[in-house]
């Protein structure tokens, strides 16, 4: 089924930067016609023997989510990656994910459609795990055993035990942790199996794991 003439493609841009950098990213994104953003606090993990020995593997991160049409997102990713020098290690990571439907915004109007062309040519995969609080490090450990290079941990939190926050249209209770891992496509299955096995995710209540295609990514070093 072909999209209508007024049907635009949209992408969710994700920037993961060091703590305190989000305001600068948002400021520059506005120059690229990005109208709004959401910032979450997280923790990065680095798979490095020396840093682990020194106890410096955990770093505070800010995760910025921004929504834009395909052309705007493509331009913004390229421009911001150059501005923040993501080609250099430890300067941040940026990637985009295709969005099928957009609603609830005043400046973007989308439609229920994802183009099939190119869907199997993802640059990376984004593995997202939602687990009980305190289990995120086990997810990272399992992924590292399958040759992952690390990930970002987000705490699902609210001001009360019955309050929730949302990620990708899912309710995340305060007692949960969200782990985001970027994987090369040929390593995804091994990383998924390692996480599923170590966290016993086939058993009810032990967590959720899902994969999304990443269209473009900057700041990833092999």
Secondary structure, DSSP 8 states (H G I E B T S, - for coil): ----TT---EEEEEEEEETT-HHHHHHHHHHTT----EEEEEEEE---HHHHHHT--EEEEEEEEEEEEHHHHHHHHHHHHHHTTTTSTTS-EEEEEEES---S-SS----S----TTTT--SEEEEEEEEETT-HHHHHHHHHHTT----EEEE---SSTT-EEEETTEEEETTEEEEEEEE-GGGHHHHHHHHHHHTTTTSTTS-EEEEEEESEEES---
